[in-house]
């Protein structure tokens, strides 16, 4: 009788384990989906805050953040500083770390983005220049309109090292003209954490990048 009861208890245990696995297989993807939806909303809000900061910067300097504005108002950049995440780093240098200090102005970036004392900013490629990361922990991709070109020489690399970086070009419409033709482009790679520029049709289901314009 005892052996029968022991076998029955084992079956019960296996059933419970099976139920737990089933519930986990349902709840974990649902949780990930909820988190991604929250991050997408956060990115949309952050891009609005960045756009407001960029507009205030333009009011003061007459142009959107760019290397030309940075160089004309401060020291130049080293080759290492130009090698990776350059658009994002130029954005942060203009809005937060370099020009505001040189011009005795308050930082343009919202503290919710930059954090107290820049705590939310990262120097992931260790070149001495900070980057603004999206909720997935990847640098936002930023292009000033002067950098719109299919020429490889203006292609930017984004990532934590040259070996793990992805290439980025400004995004074009199907007709070939650029979005935000006379201003700037900024986007997050979205939940797939891949830069969909030139790898999928703009605005298609395969392109989940979150951008500062409407397709």
C-alpha positions as CSV (number, residue, x, y, z in Angstrom):
1,X,0.0,0.0,0.0
2,X,2.8,2.4,0.8
3,X,4.5,1.9,-2.5
4,X,1.2,2.6,-4.3
5,X,0.8,5.8,-2.3
6,X,4.4,6.8,-3.1
7,X,3.9,6.3,-6.8
8,X,0.7,8.3,-6.7
9,X,2.5,11.2,-5.0
10,X,5.2,11.2,-7.7
11,X,2.5,11.4,-10.4
12,X,0.9,14.3,-8.5
13,X,4.3,16.0,-8.3
14,X,4.8,15.6,-12.0
15,X,1.4,17.0,-12.7
16,X,2.1,20.1,-10.6
17,X,5.5,20.6,-12.3
18,X,3.8,20.3,-15.7
19,X,1.2,22.9,-14.7
20,X,3.9,25.3,-13.4
21,X,5.8,24.9,-16.7
22,X,2.6,25.5,-18.7
23,X,1.8,28.7,-16.7
24,X,5.4,29.9,-17.1
25,X,5.3,29.4,-20.8
26,X,2.2,31.5,-21.0
27,X,3.1,34.2,-18.4
28,X,6.8,34.9,-19.3
29,X,6.1,35.9,-22.9
30,X,3.1,37.9,-21.8
31,X,5.4,39.7,-19.2
32,X,8.0,40.4,-21.8
33,X,5.4,41.8,-24.2
34,X,4.1,44.1,-21.5
35,X,7.6,45.3,-20.7
36,X,8.3,46.0,-24.4
37,X,5.0,47.9,-24.7
38,X,6.0,50.0,-21.7
39,X,9.4,50.6,-23.2
40,X,7.9,51.6,-26.5
41,X,5.7,54.2,-24.8
42,X,8.8,55.4,-22.8
43,X,10.8,55.8,-26.0
44,X,8.0,57.9,-27.6
45,X,8.0,60.2,-24.6
46,X,11.8,60.4,-24.5
47,X,12.0,61.4,-28.1
48,X,9.5,64.2,-27.5
49,X,11.7,65.4,-24.6
50,X,14.8,65.2,-26.8
51,X,13.0,67.1,-29.6
52,X,12.1,69.9,-27.1
53,X,15.7,70.0,-26.0
54,X,16.9,70.2,-29.6
55,X,14.5,73.1,-30.3
56,X,15.8,75.1,-27.3
57,X,19.4,74.4,-28.5
58,X,18.5,75.6,-32.0
59,X,17.0,78.8,-30.5
60,X,20.4,79.5,-28.9
61,X,22.8,78.3,-31.5
62,X,20.8,78.7,-34.7
63,X,21.1,75.1,-35.8
64,X,20.4,71.6,-34.6
65,X,23.1,69.7,-32.7
66,X,25.9,68.8,-35.1
67,X,29.7,68.4,-35.2
68,X,30.0,71.7,-37.0
69,X,28.2,73.5,-34.2
70,X,30.2,71.7,-31.6
71,X,33.6,72.3,-33.3
72,X,32.8,76.0,-34.0
73,X,32.1,76.5,-30.3
74,X,34.6,74.3,-28.6
75,X,37.7,72.1,-29.2
76,X,37.7,69.5,-31.9
77,X,37.3,65.7,-31.5
78,X,39.9,63.1,-31.5
79,X,39.9,60.2,-34.0
80,X,38.8,57.8,-31.2
81,X,35.9,60.1,-30.3
82,X,34.8,60.1,-34.0
83,X,34.9,56.4,-34.4
84,X,31.7,55.1,-32.7
85,X,28.3,56.4,-31.7
86,X,29.3,59.7,-33.2
87,X,25.8,61.1,-33.9
88,X,24.6,60.3,-30.4
89,X,27.7,61.5,-28.7
90,X,27.5,64.8,-30.7
91,X,23.9,65.2,-29.5
92,X,24.8,64.7,-25.9
93,X,27.9,67.0,-26.2
94,X,25.7,69.7,-27.6
95,X,22.8,69.3,-25.2
96,X,24.5,68.3,-22.0
97,X,28.2,67.8,-21.5
98,X,30.3,70.3,-23.6
99,X,28.5,73.3,-25.0
100,X,26.2,74.2,-22.1
101,X,29.3,74.3,-19.8
102,X,31.3,76.4,-22.3
103,X,28.5,78.8,-22.8
104,X,27.5,78.9,-19.1
105,X,24.1,77.6,-19.9
106,X,22.0,74.9,-18.1
107,X,21.9,71.5,-19.7
108,X,19.2,71.2,-22.4
109,X,18.5,67.5,-21.7
110,X,15.7,66.8,-19.3
111,X,16.9,65.4,-16.0
112,X,14.6,62.4,-16.5
113,X,16.8,61.5,-19.5
114,X,20.2,62.5,-18.3
115,X,19.8,61.7,-14.6
116,X,21.3,63.6,-11.7
117,X,24.8,64.6,-12.7
118,X,24.5,62.6,-15.9
119,X,24.0,59.3,-14.1
120,X,21.8,57.9,-16.9
121,X,24.3,58.6,-19.6
122,X,26.9,56.0,-20.6
123,X,30.3,55.9,-22.2
124,X,29.9,52.4,-23.6
125,X,32.8,52.7,-26.1
126,X,35.1,54.3,-23.5
127,X,36.2,57.2,-25.7
128,X,35.4,59.9,-23.1
129,X,32.1,61.0,-24.7
130,X,28.7,60.2,-23.2
131,X,25.8,58.5,-25.0
132,X,22.1,58.6,-24.4
133,X,20.7,55.1,-24.2
134,X,17.1,54.0,-25.0
135,X,15.1,51.7,-22.6
136,X,16.7,48.6,-24.2
137,X,20.1,49.9,-23.2
138,X,21.3,50.8,-26.7
139,X,22.4,54.3,-28.0
140,X,19.7,56.3,-29.8
141,X,20.7,56.8,-33.4
142,X,20.9,60.5,-34.4
143,X,21.6,62.3,-37.7
144,X,21.8,66.0,-38.3
145,X,20.5,66.8,-41.8
146,X,24.1,67.6,-43.0
147,X,24.9,63.9,-42.5
148,X,22.2,62.6,-44.8
149,X,24.0,60.7,-47.6
150,X,24.3,57.2,-49.0
151,X,28.1,57.7,-49.0
152,X,29.9,55.2,-46.8
153,X,32.1,58.0,-45.5
154,X,29.2,59.5,-43.5
155,X,27.8,56.1,-42.3
156,X,27.7,55.9,-38.5
157,X,28.5,52.9,-36.3
158,X,26.5,52.3,-33.1
159,X,27.4,49.7,-30.4
160,X,29.6,48.9,-27.5
161,X,32.7,48.2,-29.5
162,X,33.7,48.4,-33.2
163,X,33.4,44.6,-33.4
164,X,29.8,44.6,-32.1
165,X,28.6,47.8,-33.7
166,X,25.9,48.1,-36.4
167,X,26.0,50.5,-39.3
168,X,23.4,53.2,-39.7
169,X,22.4,55.6,-42.4
170,X,19.8,58.3,-42.4
171,X,16.4,56.8,-43.4
172,X,14.9,57.5,-46.8
173,X,11.3,57.3,-48.1
174,X,10.4,54.8,-50.8
175,X,10.7,57.7,-53.3
176,X,14.4,58.1,-52.2
177,X,14.1,61.4,-50.4
178,X,15.1,61.6,-46.7
179,X,12.7,61.9,-43.8
180,X,13.0,65.2,-41.9
181,X,14.9,66.6,-44.9
182,X,16.0,69.9,-43.4
183,X,16.1,69.0,-39.7
184,X,17.3,65.8,-38.0
185,X,16.5,62.1,-37.5
186,X,16.5,60.3,-34.2
187,X,15.3,56.8,-33.5
188,X,15.5,53.8,-31.2
189,X,16.0,50.3,-32.6
190,X,12.9,49.1,-30.8
191,X,12.2,45.8,-29.2
192,X,14.0,43.7,-31.7
193,X,17.1,45.7,-30.8
194,X,18.2,45.7,-34.5
195,X,18.7,48.8,-36.7
196,X,16.2,48.3,-39.5
197,X,17.6,51.0,-41.7
198,X,18.1,49.6,-45.2
199,X,17.1,46.1,-44.0
200,X,13.3,46.3,-44.3
201,X,10.7,48.5,-46.0
202,X,10.2,51.7,-43.9
203,X,7.1,51.5,-41.8
204,X,6.6,47.7,-42.6
205,X,5.9,45.1,-40.0
206,X,9.6,44.1,-40.1
207,X,10.6,47.6,-39.1
208,X,9.9,48.3,-35.4
209,X,12.3,51.2,-35.1
210,X,10.7,54.1,-33.1
211,X,11.4,57.4,-34.9
212,X,10.8,61.1,-34.6
213,X,8.6,61.3,-37.7
214,X,5.5,59.6,-39.1
215,X,5.7,57.1,-41.9
